């Protein structure tokens, strides 16, 4: 009888632990997806803001050999 009671307690503890672990994984995945989305938006924004730059300095029409 004690063995079955102990086994049931372990099973309940395992179910609770499994539920907590699953909740933690869901919360963590949501946080990582938010971070990934923010980084993707920042990278896209940086590409939009980049413009071709004009060279600074003196230009000549002679080619250097």
PQR file of N, CA, C, O and H, with PARSE charges and radii, in Angstrom:
ATOM      1  N   UNK A   1       0.819  -1.194   0.000 -0.4000 1.5000
ATOM      2  CA  UNK A   1       0.000   0.000   0.000 -0.0000 2.0000
ATOM      3  C   UNK A   1       0.865   1.260   0.000  0.5500 1.7000
ATOM      4  O   UNK A   1       0.588   2.207  -0.736 -0.5500 1.4000
ATOM      5  N   UNK A   2       1.906   1.270   0.822 -0.4000 1.5000
ATOM      6  CA  UNK A   2       2.784   2.445   0.895 -0.0000 2.0000
ATOM      7  C   UNK A   2       3.470   2.692  -0.444  0.5500 1.7000
ATOM      8  O   UNK A   2       3.678   3.839  -0.840 -0.5500 1.4000
ATOM      9  H   UNK A   2       2.131   0.501   1.420  0.4000 1.0000
ATOM     10  N   UNK A   3       3.815   1.629  -1.127 -0.4000 1.5000
ATOM     11  CA  UNK A   3       4.488   1.768  -2.414 -0.0000 2.0000
ATOM     12  C   UNK A   3       3.584   2.484  -3.415  0.5500 1.7000
ATOM     13  O   UNK A   3       4.045   3.337  -4.174 -0.5500 1.4000
ATOM     14  H   UNK A   3       3.646   0.697  -0.806  0.4000 1.0000
ATOM     15  N   UNK A   4       2.308   2.137  -3.416 -0.4000 1.5000
ATOM     16  CA  UNK A   4       1.378   2.784  -4.346 -0.0000 2.0000
ATOM     17  C   UNK A   4       1.158   4.247  -3.997  0.5500 1.7000
ATOM     18  O   UNK A   4       1.047   5.093  -4.884 -0.5500 1.4000
ATOM     19  H   UNK A   4       1.933   1.444  -2.800  0.4000 1.0000
ATOM     20  N   UNK A   5       1.096   4.545  -2.703 -0.4000 1.5000
ATOM     21  CA  UNK A   5       0.939   5.932  -2.267 -0.0000 2.0000
ATOM     22  C   UNK A   5       2.166   6.741  -2.678  0.5500 1.7000
ATOM     23  O   UNK A   5       2.041   7.855  -3.188 -0.5500 1.4000
ATOM     24  H   UNK A   5       1.186   3.857  -1.983  0.4000 1.0000
ATOM     25  N   UNK A   6       3.350   6.176  -2.453 -0.4000 1.5000
ATOM     26  CA  UNK A   6       4.594   6.856  -2.820 -0.0000 2.0000
ATOM     27  C   UNK A   6       4.680   7.040  -4.335  0.5500 1.7000
ATOM     28  O   UNK A   6       5.094   8.094  -4.816 -0.5500 1.4000
ATOM     29  H   UNK A   6       3.451   5.272  -2.039  0.4000 1.0000
ATOM     30  N   UNK A   7       4.292   6.019  -5.074 -0.4000 1.5000
ATOM     31  CA  UNK A   7       4.299   6.099  -6.529 -0.0000 2.0000
ATOM     32  C   UNK A   7       3.346   7.183  -7.027  0.5500 1.7000
ATOM     33  O   UNK A   7       3.664   7.918  -7.961 -0.5500 1.4000
ATOM     34  H   UNK A   7       3.956   5.162  -4.683  0.4000 1.0000
ATOM     35  N   UNK A   8       2.180   7.275  -6.397 -0.4000 1.5000
ATOM     36  CA  UNK A   8       1.217   8.310  -6.785 -0.0000 2.0000
ATOM     37  C   UNK A   8       1.771   9.699  -6.479  0.5500 1.7000
ATOM     38  O   UNK A   8       1.591  10.623  -7.272 -0.5500 1.4000
ATOM     39  H   UNK A   8       1.922   6.678  -5.637  0.4000 1.0000
ATOM     40  N   UNK A   9       2.441   9.856  -5.341 -0.4000 1.5000
ATOM     41  CA  UNK A   9       3.033  11.147  -5.001 -0.0000 2.0000
ATOM     42  C   UNK A   9       4.107  11.548  -6.008  0.5500 1.7000
ATOM     43  O   UNK A   9       4.184  12.707  -6.415 -0.5500 1.4000
ATOM     44  H   UNK A   9       2.588   9.106  -4.697  0.4000 1.0000
ATOM     45  N   UNK A  10       4.936  10.579  -6.407 -0.4000 1.5000
ATOM     46  CA  UNK A  10       5.945  10.872  -7.430 -0.0000 2.0000
ATOM     47  C   UNK A  10       5.290  11.261  -8.748  0.5500 1.7000
ATOM     48  O   UNK A  10       5.743  12.185  -9.424 -0.5500 1.4000
ATOM     49  H   UNK A  10       4.873   9.638  -6.076  0.4000 1.0000
ATOM     50  N   UNK A  11       4.240  10.568  -9.104 -0.4000 1.5000
ATOM     51  CA  UNK A  11       3.546  10.873 -10.368 -0.0000 2.0000
ATOM     52  C   UNK A  11       2.950  12.269 -10.327  0.5500 1.7000
ATOM     53  O   UNK A  11       3.039  13.004 -11.310 -0.5500 1.4000
ATOM     54  H   UNK A  11       3.871   9.818  -8.555  0.4000 1.0000
ATOM     55  N   UNK A  12       2.345  12.648  -9.210 -0.4000 1.5000
ATOM     56  CA  UNK A  12       1.782  13.993  -9.093 -0.0000 2.0000
ATOM     57  C   UNK A  12       2.880  15.050  -9.126  0.5500 1.7000
ATOM     58  O   UNK A  12       2.734  16.091  -9.766 -0.5500 1.4000
ATOM     59  H   UNK A  12       2.273  12.050  -8.411  0.4000 1.0000
ATOM     60  N   UNK A  13       3.974  14.774  -8.433 -0.4000 1.5000
ATOM     61  CA  UNK A  13       5.103  15.696  -8.432 -0.0000 2.0000
ATOM     62  C   UNK A  13       5.677  15.846  -9.825  0.5500 1.7000
ATOM     63  O   UNK A  13       6.040  16.949 -10.234 -0.5500 1.4000
ATOM     64  H   UNK A  13       4.093  13.928  -7.912  0.4000 1.0000
ATOM     65  N   UNK A  14       5.763  14.746 -10.558 -0.4000 1.5000
ATOM     66  CA  UNK A  14       6.270  14.789 -11.925 -0.0000 2.0000
ATOM     67  C   UNK A  14       5.344  15.601 -12.816  0.5500 1.7000
ATOM     68  O   UNK A  14       5.811  16.375 -13.651 -0.5500 1.4000
ATOM     69  H   UNK A  14       5.469  13.850 -10.225  0.4000 1.0000
ATOM     70  N   UNK A  15       4.043  15.435 -12.651 -0.4000 1.5000
ATOM     71  CA  UNK A  15       3.080  16.182 -13.462 -0.0000 2.0000
ATOM     72  C   UNK A  15       3.195  17.681 -13.174  0.5500 1.7000
ATOM     73  O   UNK A  15       3.160  18.494 -14.097 -0.5500 1.4000
ATOM     74  H   UNK A  15       3.664  14.806 -11.972  0.4000 1.0000
ATOM     75  N   UNK A  16       3.332  18.047 -11.898 -0.4000 1.5000
ATOM     76  CA  UNK A  16       3.484  19.456 -11.544 -0.0000 2.0000
ATOM     77  C   UNK A  16       4.792  20.022 -12.109  0.5500 1.7000
ATOM     78  O   UNK A  16       4.822  21.131 -12.642 -0.5500 1.4000
ATOM     79  H   UNK A  16       3.361  17.387 -11.148  0.4000 1.0000
ATOM     80  N   UNK A  17       5.866  19.244 -11.984 -0.4000 1.5000
ATOM     81  CA  UNK A  17       7.158  19.683 -12.500 -0.0000 2.0000
ATOM     82  C   UNK A  17       7.100  19.829 -14.018  0.5500 1.7000
ATOM     83  O   UNK A  17       7.634  20.788 -14.575 -0.5500 1.4000
ATOM     84  H   UNK A  17       5.841  18.343 -11.551  0.4000 1.0000
ATOM     85  N   UNK A  18       6.462  18.891 -14.674 -0.4000 1.5000
ATOM     86  CA  UNK A  18       6.322  18.943 -16.126 -0.0000 2.0000
ATOM     87  C   UNK A  18       5.529  20.182 -16.542  0.5500 1.7000
ATOM     88  O   UNK A  18       5.891  20.842 -17.516 -0.5500 1.4000
ATOM     89  H   UNK A  18       6.028  18.111 -14.222  0.4000 1.0000
ATOM     90  N   UNK A  19       4.465  20.503 -15.830 -0.4000 1.5000
ATOM     91  CA  UNK A  19       3.642  21.670 -16.130 -0.0000 2.0000
ATOM     92  C   UNK A  19       4.448  22.959 -15.945  0.5500 1.7000
ATOM     93  O   UNK A  19       4.392  23.858 -16.785 -0.5500 1.4000
ATOM     94  H   UNK A  19       4.171  19.967 -15.039  0.4000 1.0000
ATOM     95  N   UNK A  20       5.197  23.043 -14.842 -0.4000 1.5000
ATOM     96  CA  UNK A  20       6.017  24.227 -14.588 -0.0000 2.0000
ATOM     97  C   UNK A  20       7.091  24.391 -15.666  0.5500 1.7000
ATOM     98  O   UNK A  20       7.357  25.499 -16.131 -0.5500 1.4000
ATOM     99  H   UNK A  20       5.243  22.313 -14.160  0.4000 1.0000
ATOM    100  N   UNK A  21       7.702  23.268 -16.054 -0.4000 1.5000
ATOM    101  CA  UNK A  21       8.726  23.321 -17.081 -0.0000 2.0000
ATOM    102  C   UNK A  21       8.128  23.754 -18.411  0.5500 1.7000
ATOM    103  O   UNK A  21       8.735  24.546 -19.132 -0.5500 1.4000
ATOM    104  H   UNK A  21       7.486  22.367 -15.676  0.4000 1.0000
ATOM    105  N   UNK A  22       6.968  23.256 -18.739 -0.4000 1.5000
ATOM    106  CA  UNK A  22       6.306  23.635 -19.982 -0.0000 2.0000
ATOM    107  C   UNK A  22       5.946  25.128 -19.985  0.5500 1.7000
ATOM    108  O   UNK A  22       6.134  25.812 -20.991 -0.5500 1.4000
ATOM    109  H   UNK A  22       6.475  22.613 -18.153  0.4000 1.0000
ATOM    110  N   UNK A  23       5.433  25.623 -18.867 -0.4000 1.5000
ATOM    111  CA  UNK A  23       5.117  27.051 -18.767 -0.0000 2.0000
ATOM    112  C   UNK A  23       6.375  27.907 -18.925  0.5500 1.7000
ATOM    113  O   UNK A  23       6.357  28.941 -19.593 -0.5500 1.4000
ATOM    114  H   UNK A  23       5.279  25.068 -18.050  0.4000 1.0000
ATOM    115  N   UNK A  24       7.463  27.459 -18.303 -0.4000 1.5000
ATOM    116  CA  UNK A  24       8.725  28.189 -18.400 -0.0000 2.0000
ATOM    117  C   UNK A  24       9.217  28.216 -19.841  0.5500 1.7000
ATOM    118  O   UNK A  24       9.674  29.253 -20.321 -0.5500 1.4000
ATOM    119  H   UNK A  24       7.478  26.619 -17.761  0.4000 1.0000
ATOM    120  N   UNK A  25       9.128  27.084 -20.532 -0.4000 1.5000
ATOM    121  CA  UNK A  25       9.584  27.018 -21.917 -0.0000 2.0000
ATOM    122  C   UNK A  25       8.744  27.917 -22.814  0.5500 1.7000
ATOM    123  O   UNK A  25       9.282  28.566 -23.710 -0.5500 1.4000
ATOM    124  H   UNK A  25       8.757  26.242 -20.142  0.4000 1.0000
ATOM    125  N   UNK A  26       7.445  27.964 -22.589 -0.4000 1.5000
ATOM    126  CA  UNK A  26       6.577  28.830 -23.391 -0.0000 2.0000
ATOM    127  C   UNK A  26       6.932  30.291 -23.173  0.5500 1.7000
ATOM    128  O   UNK A  26       7.041  31.059 -24.129 -0.5500 1.4000
ATOM    129  H   UNK A  26       7.008  27.436 -21.860  0.4000 1.0000
ATOM    130  N   UNK A  27       7.112  30.676 -21.908 -0.4000 1.5000
ATOM    131  CA  UNK A  27       7.455  32.067 -21.598 -0.0000 2.0000
ATOM    132  C   UNK A  27       8.805  32.442 -22.206  0.5500 1.7000
ATOM    133  O   UNK A  27       8.963  33.532 -22.757 -0.5500 1.4000
ATOM    134  H   UNK A  27       7.024  30.052 -21.131  0.4000 1.0000
ATOM    135  N   UNK A  28       9.773  31.535 -22.104 -0.4000 1.5000
ATOM    136  CA  UNK A  28      11.102  31.804 -22.648 -0.0000 2.0000
ATOM    137  C   UNK A  28      11.054  31.921 -24.161  0.5500 1.7000
ATOM    138  O   UNK A  28      11.681  32.814 -24.731 -0.5500 1.4000
ATOM    139  H   UNK A  28       9.645  30.650 -21.657  0.4000 1.0000
ATOM    140  N   UNK A  29      10.321  31.035 -24.816 -0.4000 1.5000
ATOM    141  CA  UNK A  29      10.210  31.103 -26.277 -0.0000 2.0000
ATOM    142  C   UNK A  29       9.546  32.395 -26.716  0.5500 1.7000
ATOM    143  O   UNK A  29       9.930  32.971 -27.733 -0.5500 1.4000
ATOM    144  H   UNK A  29       9.813  30.309 -24.353  0.4000 1.0000
ATOM    145  N   UNK A  30       8.561  32.855 -25.972 -0.4000 1.5000
ATOM    146  CA  UNK A  30       7.907  34.112 -26.316 -0.0000 2.0000
ATOM    147  C   UNK A  30       8.889  35.275 -26.191  0.5500 1.7000
ATOM    148  O   UNK A  30       8.904  36.176 -27.029 -0.5500 1.4000
ATOM    149  H   UNK A  30       8.249  32.387 -25.145  0.4000 1.0000
ATOM    150  N   UNK A  31       9.709  35.250 -25.141 -0.4000 1.5000
ATOM    151  CA  UNK A  31      10.687  36.318 -24.952 -0.0000 2.0000
ATOM    152  C   UNK A  31      11.715  36.311 -26.079  0.5500 1.7000
ATOM    153  O   UNK A  31      12.060  37.366 -26.612 -0.5500 1.4000
ATOM    154  H   UNK A  31       9.697  34.518 -24.460  0.4000 1.0000
ATOM    155  N   UNK A  32      12.206  35.120 -26.445 -0.4000 1.5000
ATOM    156  CA  UNK A  32      13.179  35.043 -27.528 -0.0000 2.0000
ATOM    157  C   UNK A  32      12.577  35.476 -28.855  0.5500 1.7000
ATOM    158  O   UNK A  32      13.257  36.099 -29.670 -0.5500 1.4000
ATOM    159  H   UNK A  32      11.925  34.263 -26.012  0.4000 1.0000
ATOM    160  N   UNK A  33      11.310  35.152 -29.080 -0.4000 1.5000
ATOM    161  CA  UNK A  33      10.697  35.574 -30.341 -0.0000 2.0000
ATOM    162  C   UNK A  33      10.539  37.095 -30.377  0.5500 1.7000
ATOM    163  O   UNK A  33      10.690  37.705 -31.436 -0.5500 1.4000
ATOM    164  H   UNK A  33      10.758  34.646 -28.418  0.4000 1.0000
ATOM    165  N   UNK A  34      10.238  37.707 -29.240 -0.4000 1.5000
ATOM    166  CA  UNK A  34      10.146  39.171 -29.188 -0.0000 2.0000
ATOM    167  C   UNK A  34      11.504  39.807 -29.451  0.5500 1.7000
ATOM    168  O   UNK A  34      11.596  40.799 -30.174 -0.5500 1.4000
ATOM    169  H   UNK A  34      10.115  37.211 -28.380  0.4000 1.0000
ATOM    170  N   UNK A  35      12.554  39.244 -28.872 -0.4000 1.5000
ATOM    171  CA  UNK A  35      13.908  39.764 -29.086 -0.0000 2.0000
ATOM    172  C   UNK A  35      14.300  39.619 -30.551  0.5500 1.7000
ATOM    173  O   UNK A  35      14.849  40.546 -31.146 -0.5500 1.4000
ATOM    174  H   UNK A  35      12.479  38.438 -28.285  0.4000 1.0000
ATOM    175  N   UNK A  36      14.018  38.453 -31.133 -0.4000 1.5000
ATOM    176  CA  UNK A  36      14.348  38.220 -32.538 -0.0000 2.0000
ATOM    177  C   UNK A  36      13.600  39.198 -33.443  0.5500 1.7000
ATOM    178  O   UNK A  36      14.165  39.724 -34.403 -0.5500 1.4000
ATOM    179  H   UNK A  36      13.571  37.700 -30.650  0.4000 1.0000
ATOM    180  N   UNK A  37      12.346  39.433 -33.134 -0.4000 1.5000
ATOM    181  CA  UNK A  37      11.552  40.367 -33.935 -0.0000 2.0000
ATOM    182  C   UNK A  37      12.131  41.775 -33.842  0.5500 1.7000
ATOM    183  O   UNK A  37      12.234  42.468 -34.854 -0.5500 1.4000
ATOM    184  H   UNK A  37      11.888  39.006 -32.355  0.4000 1.0000
ATOM    185  N   UNK A  38      12.512  42.205 -32.636 -0.4000 1.5000
ATOM    186  CA  UNK A  38      13.083  43.545 -32.456 -0.0000 2.0000
ATOM    187  C   UNK A  38      14.400  43.675 -33.217  0.5500 1.7000
ATOM    188  O   UNK A  38      14.649  44.700 -33.851 -0.5500 1.4000
ATOM    189  H   UNK A  38      12.428  41.642 -31.814  0.4000 1.0000
ATOM    190  N   UNK A  39      15.248  42.639 -33.158 -0.4000 1.5000
ATOM    191  CA  UNK A  39      16.523  42.691 -33.883 -0.0000 2.0000
ATOM    192  C   UNK A  39      16.301  42.725 -35.392  0.5500 1.7000
ATOM    193  O   UNK A  39      17.018  43.422 -36.109 -0.5500 1.4000
ATOM    194  H   UNK A  39      15.046  41.806 -32.643  0.4000 1.0000
ATOM    195  N   UNK A  40      15.328  41.989 -35.867 -0.4000 1.5000
ATOM    196  CA  UNK A  40      15.021  41.992 -37.296 -0.0000 2.0000
ATOM    197  C   UNK A  40      14.551  43.369 -37.741  0.5500 1.7000
ATOM    198  O   UNK A  40      14.953  43.849 -38.801 -0.5500 1.4000
ATOM    199  H   UNK A  40      14.745  41.422 -35.284  0.4000 1.0000
ATOM    200  N   UNK A  41      13.708  44.003 -36.948 -0.4000 1.5000
ATOM    201  CA  UNK A  41      13.231  45.348 -37.274 -0.0000 2.0000
ATOM    202  C   UNK A  41      14.378  46.356 -37.274  0.5500 1.7000
ATOM    203  O   UNK A  41      14.438  47.227 -38.142 -0.5500 1.4000
ATOM    204  H   UNK A  41      13.381  43.613 -36.087  0.4000 1.0000
ATOM    205  N   UNK A  42      15.288  46.242 -36.305 -0.4000 1.5000
ATOM    206  CA  UNK A  42      16.434  47.156 -36.260 -0.0000 2.0000
ATOM    207  C   UNK A  42      17.342  46.964 -37.469  0.5500 1.7000
ATOM    208  O   UNK A  42      17.836  47.940 -38.035 -0.5500 1.4000
ATOM    209  H   UNK A  42      15.238  45.534 -35.600  0.4000 1.0000
ATOM    210  N   UNK A  43      17.565  45.717 -37.868 -0.4000 1.5000
ATOM    211  CA  UNK A  43      18.413  45.458 -39.033 -0.0000 2.0000
ATOM    212  C   UNK A  43      17.768  46.020 -40.302  0.5500 1.7000
ATOM    213  O   UNK A  43      18.456  46.596 -41.144 -0.5500 1.4000
ATOM    214  H   UNK A  43      17.165  44.924 -37.409  0.4000 1.0000
ATOM    215  N   UNK A  44      16.461  45.855 -40.440 -0.4000 1.5000
ATOM    216  CA  UNK A  44      15.760  46.386 -41.614 -0.0000 2.0000
ATOM    217  C   UNK A  44      15.807  47.909 -41.621  0.5500 1.7000
ATOM    218  O   UNK A  44      15.979  48.524 -42.674 -0.5500 1.4000
ATOM    219  H   UNK A  44      15.902  45.386 -39.755  0.4000 1.0000
ATOM    220  N   UNK A  45      15.656  48.509 -40.462 -0.4000 1.5000
ATOM    221  CA  UNK A  45      15.688  49.967 -40.357 -0.0000 2.0000
ATOM    222  C   UNK A  45      17.076  50.494 -40.714  0.5500 1.7000
ATOM    223  O   UNK A  45      17.197  51.530 -41.369 -0.5500 1.4000
ATOM    224  H   UNK A  45      15.516  48.010 -39.606  0.4000 1.0000
ATOM    225  N   UNK A  46      18.112  49.793 -40.291 -0.4000 1.5000
ATOM    226  CA  UNK A  46      19.479  50.230 -40.602 -0.0000 2.0000
ATOM    227  C   UNK A  46      19.740  50.139 -42.098  0.5500 1.7000
ATOM    228  O   UNK A  46      20.412  51.010 -42.652 -0.5500 1.4000
ATOM    229  H   UNK A  46      18.013  48.952 -39.759  0.4000 1.0000
ATOM    230  N   UNK A  47      19.228  49.111 -42.767 -0.4000 1.5000
ATOM    231  CA  UNK A  47      19.416  48.994 -44.213 -0.0000 2.0000
ATOM    232  C   UNK A  47      18.707  50.127 -44.951  0.5500 1.7000
ATOM    233  O   UNK A  47      19.210  50.615 -45.964 -0.5500 1.4000
ATOM    234  H   UNK A  47      18.683  48.404 -42.317  0.4000 1.0000
ATOM    235  N   UNK A  48      17.564  50.542 -44.463 -0.4000 1.5000
ATOM    236  CA  UNK A  48      16.830  51.634 -45.093 -0.0000 2.0000
ATOM    237  C   UNK A  48      17.584  52.951 -44.928  0.5500 1.7000
ATOM    238  O   UNK A  48      17.630  53.771 -45.844 -0.5500 1.4000
ATOM    239  H   UNK A  48      17.155  50.146 -43.641  0.4000 1.0000
ATOM    240  N   UNK A  49      18.176  53.143 -43.744 -0.4000 1.5000
ATOM    241  CA  UNK A  49      18.850  54.404 -43.452 -0.0000 2.0000
ATOM    242  C   UNK A  49      20.196  54.537 -44.166  0.5500 1.7000
ATOM    243  O   UNK A  49      20.673  55.652 -44.375 -0.5500 1.4000
ATOM    244  H   UNK A  49      18.138  52.476 -43.000  0.4000 1.0000
ATOM    245  N   UNK A  50      20.816  53.410 -44.543 -0.4000 1.5000
ATOM    246  CA  UNK A  50      22.117  53.489 -45.200 -0.0000 2.0000
ATOM    247  C   UNK A  50      21.962  54.071 -46.602  0.5500 1.7000
ATOM    248  O   UNK A  50      21.179  53.578 -47.414 -0.5500 1.4000
ATOM    249  H   UNK A  50      20.429  52.504 -44.373  0.4000 1.0000
ATOM    250  N   UNK A  51      22.713  55.112 -46.862 -0.4000 1.5000
ATOM    251  CA  UNK A  51      22.705  55.762 -48.162 -0.0000 2.0000
ATOM    252  C   UNK A  51      24.107  55.673 -48.721  0.5500 1.7000
ATOM    253  O   UNK A  51      25.078  55.620 -47.966 -0.5500 1.4000
ATOM    254  H   UNK A  51      23.349  55.512 -46.202  0.4000 1.0000
ATOM    255  N   UNK A  52      24.224  55.656 -50.039 -0.4000 1.5000
ATOM    256  CA  UNK A  52      25.585  55.677 -50.605 -0.0000 2.0000
ATOM    257  C   UNK A  52      26.246  57.014 -50.271  0.5500 1.7000
ATOM    258  O   UNK A  52      25.635  58.073 -50.414 -0.5500 1.4000
ATOM    259  H   UNK A  52      23.435  55.699 -50.652  0.4000 1.0000
ATOM    260  N   UNK A  53      27.462  56.952 -49.839 -0.4000 1.5000
ATOM    261  CA  UNK A  53      28.170  58.164 -49.424 -0.0000 2.0000
ATOM    262  C   UNK A  53      29.058  58.688 -50.541  0.5500 1.7000
ATOM    263  O   UNK A  53      29.617  57.919 -51.323 -0.5500 1.4000
ATOM    264  H   UNK A  53      27.958  56.092 -49.723  0.4000 1.0000
ATOM    265  N   UNK A  54      29.177  59.980 -50.602 -0.4000 1.5000
ATOM    266  CA  UNK A  54      30.088  60.595 -51.558 -0.0000 2.0000
ATOM    267  C   UNK A  54      31.493  60.539 -50.987  0.5500 1.7000
ATOM    268  O   UNK A  54      31.703  60.690 -49.784 -0.5500 1.4000
ATOM    269  H   UNK A  54      28.723  60.605 -49.966  0.4000 1.0000
ATOM    270  N   UNK A  55      32.433  60.322 -51.863 -0.4000 1.5000
ATOM    271  CA  UNK A  55      33.822  60.286 -51.428 -0.0000 2.0000
ATOM    272  C   UNK A  55      34.291  61.701 -51.094  0.5500 1.7000
ATOM    273  O   UNK A  55      33.917  62.670 -51.756 -0.5500 1.4000
ATOM    274  H   UNK A  55      32.262  60.199 -52.841  0.4000 1.0000
ATOM    275  N   UNK A  56      35.101  61.795 -50.074 -0.4000 1.5000
ATOM    276  CA  UNK A  56      35.645  63.081 -49.661 -0.0000 2.0000
ATOM    277  C   UNK A  56      37.057  63.190 -50.217  0.5500 1.7000
ATOM    278  O   UNK A  56      37.824  62.228 -50.184 -0.5500 1.4000
ATOM    279  H   UNK A  56      35.405  61.008 -49.536  0.4000 1.0000
ATOM    280  N   UNK A  57      37.388  64.359 -50.724 -0.4000 1.5000
ATOM    281  CA  UNK A  57      38.745  64.573 -51.195 -0.0000 2.0000
ATOM    282  C   UNK A  57      38.777  65.125 -52.606  0.5500 1.7000
ATOM    283  O   UNK A  57      37.747  65.422 -53.210 -0.5500 1.4000
ATOM    284  H   UNK A  57      36.765  65.140 -50.751  0.4000 1.0000
ATOM    285  N   UNK A  58      39.967  65.247 -53.096 -0.4000 1.5000
ATOM    286  CA  UNK A  58      40.200  65.827 -54.413 -0.0000 2.0000
ATOM    287  C   UNK A  58      40.115  64.728 -55.459  0.5500 1.7000
ATOM    288  O   UNK A  58      40.721  63.667 -55.312 -0.5500 1.4000
ATOM    289  H   UNK A  58      40.803  65.005 -52.605  0.4000 1.0000
ATOM    290  N   UNK A  59      39.359  64.990 -56.512 -0.4000 1.5000
ATOM    291  CA  UNK A  59      39.228  64.020 -57.598 -0.0000 2.0000
ATOM    292  C   UNK A  59      39.886  64.573 -58.845  0.5500 1.7000
ATOM    293  O   UNK A  59      39.790  65.763 -59.145 -0.5500 1.4000
ATOM    294  H   UNK A  59      38.867  65.852 -56.631  0.4000 1.0000
ATOM    295  N   UNK A  60      40.547  63.703 -59.552 -0.4000 1.5000
ATOM    296  CA  UNK A  60      41.155  64.092 -60.819 -0.0000 2.0000
ATOM    297  C   UNK A  60      40.628  63.210 -61.921  0.5500 1.7000
ATOM    298  O   UNK A  60      40.117  62.118 -61.673 -0.5500 1.4000
ATOM    299  H   UNK A  60      40.625  62.737 -59.308  0.4000 1.0000
ATOM    300  N   UNK A  61      40.755  63.685 -63.126 -0.4000 1.5000
ATOM    301  CA  UNK A  61      40.316  62.887 -64.259 -0.0000 2.0000
ATOM    302  C   UNK A  61      41.405  61.958 -64.753  0.5500 1.7000
ATOM    303  O   UNK A  61      41.147  61.103 -65.600 -0.5500 1.4000
ATOM    304  H   UNK A  61      41.170  64.572 -63.327  0.4000 1.0000
ATOM    305  N   UNK A  62      42.633  62.107 -64.235 -0.4000 1.5000
ATOM    306  CA  UNK A  62      43.764  61.253 -64.629 -0.0000 2.0000
ATOM    307  C   UNK A  62      43.696  59.958 -63.857  0.5500 1.7000
ATOM    308  O   UNK A  62      43.395  59.938 -62.663 -0.5500 1.4000
ATOM    309  H   UNK A  62      42.842  62.802 -63.547  0.4000 1.0000
ATOM    310  N   UNK A  63      43.979  58.878 -64.556 -0.4000 1.5000
ATOM    311  CA  UNK A  63      44.007  57.590 -63.867 -0.0000 2.0000
ATOM    312  C   UNK A  63      45.424  57.329 -63.363  0.5500 1.7000
ATOM    313  O   UNK A  63      46.395  57.709 -64.019 -0.5500 1.4000
ATOM    314  H   UNK A  63      44.223  58.894 -65.526  0.4000 1.0000
ATOM    315  N   UNK A  64      45.544  56.712 -62.255 -0.4000 1.5000
ATOM    316  CA  UNK A  64      46.853  56.425 -61.660 -0.0000 2.0000
ATOM    317  C   UNK A  64      47.316  55.079 -62.205  0.5500 1.7000
ATOM    318  O   UNK A  64      46.574  54.097 -62.192 -0.5500 1.4000
ATOM    319  H   UNK A  64      44.755  56.403 -61.723  0.4000 1.0000
ATOM    320  N   UNK A  65      48.586  55.055 -62.694 -0.4000 1.5000
ATOM    321  CA  UNK A  65      49.116  53.798 -63.232 -0.0000 2.0000
ATOM    322  C   UNK A  65      50.132  53.197 -62.349  0.5500 1.7000
ATOM    323  O   UNK A  65      50.673  52.137 -62.663 -0.5500 1.4000
ATOM    324  H   UNK A  65      49.188  55.853 -62.705  0.4000 1.0000
TER
END
